[in-house]
Amino acid sequence: MQTSAVIAEKLAQSAVMVRRCFLLLHKRGLIEQRKGPNGGARLKLPPKQIGLGDIYAASEDIWLGLDEPAIAGLLKRARADGVQAMNETTLAQVMKRIRKNAPAAKAADSAALKTKATA
């Protein structure tokens, strides 16, 4: 279980924003939450089974309104195509890329290359 405070600190965001995201992800069944001193949230599924489209779909209602009849059909079709395309990339793949590009990972890779070069 990860708390909203810990995740917020890692993302340099507010804990309130993270808790709002937790709520959306929980409603879509992507995470489980527990309250209390040992509480927090964790994924319900392995990251390899969660596509970026799933995460997008969990949060789209916040910013994408489909109330306008003139464009509702177009937005629904674009949404379906977009979600399908995003689900070609999983959360696990994104996490791997983030770790690979993180400053600590780059520093470790650089140190390893220097060690090999001097050996």
C-alpha positions, 0 to 999 in steps of 0.5 A: 500500500502506498499513501497519497502523501508518499506518491504526491512527494514522488510526483511533486504534486499535492496529496489532494490531487493524488487522492482525487486520482485514487478515487477515480481509479478506485471507481474504475476498479484499477486500485484498491484502497484501505483507510487507517494508519496502514492504509493507502492504495495499490493496484488491483491488477498487475501493471502489465494488465493496465493499459494507458487507455484504462487510466485515461478512461478512468479520468476522462470525465473530469475534463471531457464532456460529451454533453454537446449533441453536435460533437458527442458522436465524434468524441465517442468515436475518437475516444474509442479509437484513442483508448484502443491505441493507448492500451497498446502500451501498458502501465508496466512499460511506462514504469520501465521507461520512467525508471530507465530515464530517471536521473538516478538510473542515468547516474548509475549507468554512467558510473557503470560505463566508467567502471568498464572503461577503466577496467 
